[in-house]
Amino acid sequence: MTVQQEVRSEAISMAKPVAAVRTAARLNYLDSIRVILITLVIALHTAITYGAIGSWTFVDPSQTELSGILLTFVTTIVQAFSLGLYFFISGYFTPGSYDRKGIGQFWKDRLLRLGIPLILYTFALSRIPTYIANVARGEDVGTFWQYFGRTFITGADEGPTWFIFALLVFLVGYTTWRLATRSAASQKMDWIKSLKVPGKLQILGLGVVVGVLMFVVGLFSTINESIEVFGIFNLMTIFFVQYILFFVAGILAQRNDWLTRFNGKDLRFWAWLTFGLFLAMPVLFFIGVSTDSIDFFVGGPYWQAAAFMLWIGLFSVSVSMTLILWLRDRKKPQSRLMAFAGPNSYGVYLIHPLILVPLSVAMSYVPLDPLLKYIIVLPVVVILCFLITAGLRRIPGVKSIL
């Protein structure tokens, strides 16, 4: 379901015809944000393929120090805000969907749209890119079906479905909260629906809270560490501070209509802050590495970790506000390209490893600089993913899932 469809059906259920037309027309831009975010996620995984710090299914053997530095810069920027904003948008559409459908239909739809892709990719489709990567590394894995049978359970790979798993956990938490506050005594919770639209200071305060809490969590679990759930889903603990707070912020934004009430005049402030923080990040790393090790940035009782976590908190809110205000207030918030890509963004998120890994393995045999490979592979993968997803959604029944 697209943003436009979700907003329209939610508005109708609330029996506010005038508001429904206005809201549906103005919130289409969230589809555009989703397209930008999934493109950035692909950019992040492609960057790891060609030298950035991080974990991914396949890493091209041709690495250079320059590609490692520049592409790690890309992954740092993208990781800092993209998935947090994704969780914000997910949180935004949760209350209306729950109100409209009720708990039974709400979970039926969520298990269809989230549960089926999670199971299908984790236990089946993920074997395709992992098998191709293992063969490329020269590992003796036998035929694909031998590999598939041998790793069906023990080799389950979450790939991008860790996000789906985390979102399902968040939705369980939201459902539990709704059930716990549905009694007559829950009228005390009405304040949630009457919050004033936050100004610049309040939003900056959220960024500071995110940064401080990430630093505290980083004292026990650094960016390099994760929690493994069910032996399958590896969750970067330190970033879940941001994810949880952004998801809750999305819920509050929906309840109080913040997205349409944010002051458009603040765009200049958020855009300049984003630009300033963008320039500050490499300077921060240069100063921190020149005196100590880059390892001091990933967590622990170091000034570098404290500064980096605060940077992540502030950067995540500033980029999010810049994108929201910029796209919301454009005369044409959704171009033809975005109107096509928006409904396909979820499917692209799910299938992009199936396209990226085979293509990057094929390119590993081409003697080119890794940065040049990155420039070539990234747009090809993005275009193929959107075209293939659009084709898949034409198959009967698939559109309701993707």
SULGI-V961866 format. One line per field, one symbol per residue. ss: DSSP state (h for helix, s for strand, l for the rest). psi: psi as a letter, one per 30 degrees, with the letter a starting at -180 (. if undefined). burial: b if it has 16 or more other ideal C-beta (glycine too) atoms within 10 Angstrom, else e. Layout:
BEGIN
ss = ???
psi = ???
burial = ???
END
This chain:
BEGIN
ss = llhhhhhhhhhhhlllhhhhhhhhhhllhhhhhhhhhhhhhhhhhhhhhlllllllllllllllhhhhhhhhhhhhhhhhhhhhhhhhhhhhhhhhhhhhhhhhhhhhhhhhhhhhhhhhhhhhhhhhhhhhhhhhlllllllhhhhhhhhlllllllllhhhhhhhhhhhhhhhhhhhhlllhhhhhhhhhhhlllllhhhhhhhhhhhhhhhhhhhllllllllssslllssslhhhhhhhhhhhhhhhhhhhllhhhhllhhhhhhhhhhhhhhhhhhhhhhhhhhhhllhhhhlllllhhhhhhhhhhhhhhhhhhhhhhhhhhlllllllhhhhhhhllhhhhhhhhhhhhhhhhhhhllllllhhhhhhhhhhhhhhhhhhhhhhhllllllllll
psi = kleeeeeeeeeeffhieeeeeeeeefgfffeeeeeeeeeeeeeeeeeeegflklklekkkfjkleeeeeefeeeeeeeeefefeeeeeeeeefeeeeeeefleeeeeeeeeefeeeeeeeeefdfffeeeeeeeeefgkjgaleeeeeefgeefgkjfbffeeeeeeeeeeeeeeeeeefgfleffffgfffghklkkaeeeeeeeeeeeeeeeeeefffjlefllkkkggejjkjeeffeeeeeeeeeeeeeefgheeffkjfffeeeeeeeeeeeeffeeeeeeeeeffblfffffllhleeeeeeeeeeeeeeeeeeeeeeeeeegkeifjleeeeeeeffeeeeeefeefeeeeeeeefffkilkeeeeeeeeeeeeeeeeeeeeeeeffkkfeefe.
burial = bbbbebbbbbbeeeeeeeebeebbeebbbbbbbbbbbbbbbbbbbbbbbbbbbbebbbbbebeeeebbebbbbbbbbbbbbbbbbbbbbbbbbbbbbbebbeeeebbeebeebbbebbeebbbebbbbbbbbbbebeeeebeeeeebbeebeeeebbbbbbbbbbbbbebbeebbeebeeeeeeeeeeeeeeeeeeebeeeebbebbeebbebbbebbeeebbeebeeeeebbebbbbbbbbbbbbbbbbbbbbebebbeebeeeebebbbebbeebeeebeebbeebeeeeeeebbbbeebebbbbbbbbbbbbbbbbbbbbbbbbbeeeebbeeebeebbbbbbbbbbbbbbbbbbbbbebbeeeeebeebbeebbeebbebbbebbbebbeeeeeeebb
END
